[in-house]
Amino acid sequence: MKMNAYAGLVAGANVLLSLALFTTSAVAAPAIVLSPSICDNQAEVFGYAWKAANVANTQLFFVSGNTALNGAINPVGHANAFDVSADVNIFIHSNTGNIGNFTGAEFAALFLANHATTPTSVNLYACDSGTVAPPPVGVSSMAQIARSYPGLAANSTLIAAMTAPGPGTCPAQRGGAGLPIVPVLTIAASSMRTGVQNTPAKAAILNTLVTEWNGGGVVYPGTAMTFQARCTAQLALDATGQWVPQFITDVSAQFGVDYLALINTNYGGNNLVTCGVGAQCN
């Protein structure tokens, strides 16, 4: 599917508005954390767009490195420290025992090093981040962050609320609660769930998105490069992610309509799991 000019303008305007929100300097503005896995596919961009459209005054941060010692959580488009964001939302491609390029333990250590103040909430929109890793780790990446802010009881946390996908699951944006799907008309109106089901139309739309991300006759504006190649080239030039706002805008303009169509093939699913004060994170 190709986006028409009007839809592209609308999608681009919506993302530019959300990008403008995180350039302010308000204290305690909610953080959205992205990473180099933004280059893998369109999912992190549209996860960002969904959160930024539903939470006022978000501020973007970009993770670099792969250990607590060489890593950083870099402000993008503003000068605020990560520590001032009481609410943190993380969109990073992950698997059991790892958050992006970091082990769960290294990411938790990096998080604590950059956020000495106990956050109010941490939302992990990251695959398997709520899944307990096998021994010798024995806890989830979510729990490793939670236990970096220990409460009085063993294995408790001072973080009021943490959310992550349930064991063995990934988060995905869905269009409707059930069949027949009542399509959402914007990325903002979608919901984030795990274990979503999908209609037969999903396979063709997903194939288009994957193919065009890696080529398929689609090039990044002003270049002869694919979107993936442009992303990795920018990352090599600047690991702190100062190029990410423009990349988000361009991805939204090119893929917004198709990605919304993909969302509208997803339905059902479950809420992310929660823990925090009064509910142990494992």
N, C-alpha and C positions, 0 to 999 in steps of 0.2 A: 504494500500500500504506500502511496505517496501522499504527503501532506499538501493541502491546497494553500494558497498564499494567505488567505484570511486566517485559517487555523494556525499557520505558522506565526503570524503577527500576534495573535492572541497568546499562544504558548510563550513566545519570546517576551511579551510584555509582562506576563505573570511571573516569569523567572526573574526578569530585571527588577520587578517590584520586590520580590523576596530577597534578592541580592542587596538591594538598597537598605533593607532592614538591618542587616548585620554590619553595616558600615558605621552605625552610630556608636557612641561610647558609653552607653548606659551601664551602670554597675549591675552585676548579677544577671546580665542577659543570658538566656539559655544557650548552651553551646551545642553545635552540631560538629561532630568529628568525622572526617573522611580520611582516606589513606591512599597509597599507591594502587590499591585494588580498584580504584575508580577507573583504571585503564582496562579492566577485564571485560566489562560490558556496561550497559546503560543503567543497571540497577541502582548503584550508589547515587547517581545523579538524580534519579526520580524519587529515591528515598529521601534525599535532601529536599527536593522540591516539595514533597508531601509534608514533611515536618515544618519547613519554613513557611508554608502557606497556612498552617494550622496553629503555629505558636508565634506570638508577636516578638519582634526584636531579637531574633536569633543571631548568633555570631559564629562564623565558620572557623574551624581549626583543622589543621592538616598534620597527620603523623608522619614523621620520617624516622629512618633507622630501623634496627631490629633487636636492640637490647635497651635496658634502662640506661646504660652508660653512653651509648652512641645515639640514642633516640631523642626526639623532641616532639612537643605538641605545639605547633607553630600557629600563631594568629594570622588570619588571612583577611585583608581588607579593613583591619582595625588594629589598635595597639593594646587591647585589653589582655591581661594575663588570664590564662585558663582557670586559675584559682578563683576568680571572681564569679564564675558561672556556677550557680547553685544547682542547676539542672543540666544534665549532660546527656546527649543523644549520640550514640555511636553507630555509624553505618560503615562496616568494614567486612569484607569477605573473609570468612573464618571457617575453622573446623574444630573438632574436639581437641581441647588442650592448647589451641592457638587462637590468637586474635591477629589477623593479617600476617605480617612477617614476624610477629613476636610469639614466644610461648605465653601462655596465660600468666605465668608468674612474672615474666619480664614486662608484660604490658601492665600488670597491676602495679609493679614497682615504678614504671614510668609514669603511670597515672598519679600515684601518690607523690612522686617527686615534683610533679607540676601542679598538684592540687592538695596542698597541705591542709586547707580547710575542708572539713567533712561536707561533701555535697548532700543536698536534700534528696535528689533522685538521680539514678543512672539507668538509662534505657539502652539496652544492647540489641540493636537490630542486626545481629551477626549470627550466622549459622552455627549451631551446636555450642553456642556460648553458655547455654544452660545445661549442657550435657557433662556428667561427671567423667573426667578423664581416668583412664586405668592407672593402677599403681605404677610408680610410687607417688604420682600426683594425688589421685584420689578425691579431687574436688573439681568443680566446673570453673571455667574462666570467670563467670559471674561471681562465684564464691570467693575467688582469689582477690578480686577487686573489693568485694564487701568486707572481707576479713582484714584488709589493709587499714580499715577504720574500726578497730575492735570495740565492742561493748564490754560490759562487765562480765557477762556470762560467756562460757567457752563457746567459741565459734560464732558468736553473735556479731552484729555490726551496728554502728551508729547511723548508717545511711538509712533514712526513713523508708525509701522505696527503691527497689531494683526490679527491673523487668528484663526478661530474655526469652528466647524461644525455648519451649519445653524440650526434654531429652530427645535427642536424635532428630531434631527438626530445624527447618529454616524459616525465616519470615518471608512473607510475600504480600504484595498489595492485591486486594481483591475488589471486584466491582459490587457484587451483591451477596446477601446472606444465604440465598438459596435459588433454586430454579422455579420459574424462569427468572433469569438475571434481569434486574432493572438497571440498565447501564448508568454508571456515573458519568457525568459530563466533564469533569475536571480531575486532574491528579489529586487535588486537595480533597475531593469528596471520597476518595478511596479509603479503605481500611487496611491495617496491617494485621495479618493473621498467620498462624502456622497450620500446616496440614490442609491447605486449601485444595479443593477439587477444581477441575477445569473441564470446559466443553471441548469437543473435537476441533473447534476452530483454532485452539491455542497453538498447535504444532506448526501450522503454516505461518502464523504471525511471528512466532518465536524464531523460526528459520529465517524469515526476512530480517529481523533485528540482528541476529547473529551474523548473517551473511554481509549485511551492509555495514556493520561495525568494523568488520575485517576487510572490507572492499566492496564487492558486488556492484561496482560502478559508482559508489558514493565516495566522495573525497571531502576532506575537511576544508572549510571555506578558506580561500586564498592560497591553497597548497595543492600538491598532487598526492598527498598522503591520505591514508585511511584514518578514521577517527582513532583507532587503537594506536596506530603508528605515531600520530600527532601527540597523543597523550604521553606515550613513553618517551618521545623526544623532548617534550616539555619537562617531564619529570627528571630526565637526565641533566637538563640545564638548570633546574631549580627544584630541589627536593623539598623546599618549604611550602610549595603549593601556591605561590602568589598568582599563578596563571589559572588557577582552578575556576574563579568566577566567570571568566570569559568562556572557558571550556563548558561549564554548566549551561551557560546561555546558548552556546552553539549546539550542544547535544539536544537541548530541549527543542530548539527550532527545527532541527533535522528529524528527530525521532519522536517528538511529543505525541503526535496523533497515533502512530503505530503502537507506542507503549501504552497509551490509554486504551487502545483496542485490546492489547494483551491483558491488561488489568481486568477488562470486562469479560474475559473468558474464565476468570477465577471466581470461585464462590465458596461459601461455607468456611470451614476451618475453625480454629480455636484461638482464644486469647493467649498472649504471651504469659509465661509464668511470672509470679511475683514473689519477692521476699524482702527482708529488711528488718527494721525494728519489730520485734515480736514474732518474726517468722524467719527461721534460720535459712541461710543460703548454703546449698550443698554443692 
